[in-house]
Amino acid sequence: MEWEVVIGLETHAQLSTASKIFSGASTQFGAEPNTQACPVDLALPGVLPVMNKGAVERAIRFGLAIGATVASRSIFARKNYFYPDLPKGYQISQYEIPVVQGGQITIQVPANDKAGTAAYEKTVNLTRAHLEEDAGKSLHEDFAGMTGIDLNRAGTPLLEIVTEPEMRSAAEAVAYAKALHGLVVWLGICDGNMQEGSFRCDANVSVRPVGQKEFGTRAEIKNLNSFRFLEEAIQYEVRRQIELIEDGGTVVQETRLYDPDKRETRSMRSKEDAHDYRYFPDPDLMPLVIDAAWIERVKGEMPELPAGMQKRFVEQYGVTPYDAGVLTSSKAMSAYFEAVVAKAGVAQSKTAANWLMGEVSSQLNRDGLDIAECPVSAAQLALVLQRIADGTISNKIAKEIFLAIWDEKATDETAADRIIEAKGLKQISDTGALEAIIDEVLAANPKSVEEFRAGKEKAFNALIGQAMKATKGKANPQQVNELLKKKLS
């Protein structure tokens, strides 16, 4: 029997506000346990929640970015459950009327050579995004035989983003998660730090026979805080459910955790339905009212979105749609690219794109750096590209100069010219000088000359290599090619 996988994701993005969603306590990560928990977070008697306007504005920004409806009136509800890191005995969330309704995100699913599938584009529809508070954290490792509670995280603002069950593979789920992660970071509403728990996913996974309309019984895999774990957890869970059904068993609706060491999911608890939480409107909070003027103001403060920027890069700079996608993968990357082009000239756009996706990215990965930390400034790289364009240096020498600037962490914008002069790296373009060198190469390699004239193209490349070696790589490759052809004709 053939099976179809059905996946929906619930993503918790911690909003980048300085204070918590219903109190003035700090959201700074890494403080000593319970040093950033105020009376509201501790649920002390007589305290009342006060809505954080900054959290609302970040939710509005997200809703506008995905083409969703921003509710003019939404309601906060109490989600009732008992857990040690939830002092109130309930979580303030939104249930019936969320602040963001609908919307969609377009994803690029990469090719999979092993599965024999080509790359494709897909649009994932969102059900909702709602505001809520985070819970505290249980500390199991710090106390022998006991569990500690840290309430620093309690009350941190979250935007829970829920998709329709439209993804059909782990690859699609990861592509969506990456696209969403990039968007919330781009918008400045979340720092996206997955190691610190700022962006974490719950995956709802089920399987059904191909052609069946009814959904299968789903399992929810909680708190996946890396794209690799998300992919591995879904792949394992799909295999587990299919094997269970084919062996005559039944999938149970439950919450599961992923064990990255064993690369398997394990049961955590039976999965609750909405009625188990006894949702009801929070009597301490008035309905959240967002008027058109507020939405328009937030819209006016929005940055250019990645999709629009990709289209502009294709039209303005002549790069391919794929390259535009890479160049707009982050604000820092797109800003660096445009700064290089502004200095080097629009004619160097494609070359700049190739360098950013090639040499620059390679060195960043080698040193574990982000583009914002690149030791070679946009102005320095632009000058390197200009010197390639005007024939001063070859591509090979350009890479040598780029690495020299990188390693010495040069701060002068004209570092490329300084290094060219100091190391004598200027390209040899003088025809007379090149002809003399080529004559020497031909005289010293009669066998290669004979083989080329006998129709062996490899011999020609060998002669070019000898000419470049004789000039220590400084000869103009194009001129060497032309002069060799002329002399061998």
Stockholm file with secondary structure:
# STOCKHOLM 1.0

chainA/1-489         MEWEVVIGLETHAQLSTASKIFSGASTQFGAEPNTQACPVDLALPGVLPVMNKGAVERAIRFGLAIGATVASRSIFARKNYFYPDLPKGYQISQYEIPVVQGGQITIQVPANDKAGTAAYEKTVNLTRAHLEEDAGKSLHEDFAGMTGIDLNRAGTPLLEIVTEPEMRSAAEAVAYAKALHGLVVWLGICDGNMQEGSFRCDANVSVRPVGQKEFGTRAEIKNLNSFRFLEEAIQYEVRRQIELIEDGGTVVQETRLYDPDKRETRSMRSKEDAHDYRYFPDPDLMPLVIDAAWIERVKGEMPELPAGMQKRFVEQYGVTPYDAGVLTSSKAMSAYFEAVVAKAGVAQSKTAANWLMGEVSSQLNRDGLDIAECPVSAAQLALVLQRIADGTISNKIAKEIFLAIWDEKATDETAADRIIEAKGLKQISDTGALEAIIDEVLAANPKSVEEFRAGKEKAFNALIGQAMKATKGKANPQQVNELLKKKLS
#=GR chainA/1-489 SS CCEEEEEEEEEEEECCCSBCSSSSCBCCTTCCTTSSCCHHHHTCTTCCCCCCHHHHHHHHHHHHHTTCEECSEECCEEEECCCTTCTTSEEEECCSSCSEECCEEEEEECCBTTTTBCCEEEEEEEEEEEEEECCCEEECSSSTTSCEEECSSTTCEEEEEEECSCBCSHHHHHHHHHHHHHHHHHHTSCCCCTTTTSEEEEEEEEEEETTCCSCCCCEEEEEECSHHHHHHHHHHHHHHHHHHHHTTCCCCCEEEEEETTTTEEEEEEECCCGGGGTCEECTTSCCEECCHHHHHHHHHTCCCCHHHHHHHHHHHHCCCHHHHHHHTSSHHHHHHHHHHHHHHCGGGHHHHHHHIIIIIHHHHHHHTCCGGGCSSCHHHHHHHHHHHHTTSSCHHHHHHHHHHHHHHTCCCTTHHHHHHHHHTCCCBCCHHHHHHHHHHHHHHCHHHHHHHHTTCHHHHHHHHHHHHHHTTTCBCHHHHHHHHHHHHC
#=GC SS_cons         CCEEEEEEEEEEEECCCSBCSSSSCBCCTTCCTTSSCCHHHHTCTTCCCCCCHHHHHHHHHHHHHTTCEECSEECCEEEECCCTTCTTSEEEECCSSCSEECCEEEEEECCBTTTTBCCEEEEEEEEEEEEEECCCEEECSSSTTSCEEECSSTTCEEEEEEECSCBCSHHHHHHHHHHHHHHHHHHTSCCCCTTTTSEEEEEEEEEEETTCCSCCCCEEEEEECSHHHHHHHHHHHHHHHHHHHHTTCCCCCEEEEEETTTTEEEEEEECCCGGGGTCEECTTSCCEECCHHHHHHHHHTCCCCHHHHHHHHHHHHCCCHHHHHHHTSSHHHHHHHHHHHHHHCGGGHHHHHHHIIIIIHHHHHHHTCCGGGCSSCHHHHHHHHHHHHTTSSCHHHHHHHHHHHHHHTCCCTTHHHHHHHHHTCCCBCCHHHHHHHHHHHHHHCHHHHHHHHTTCHHHHHHHHHHHHHHTTTCBCHHHHHHHHHHHHC
//
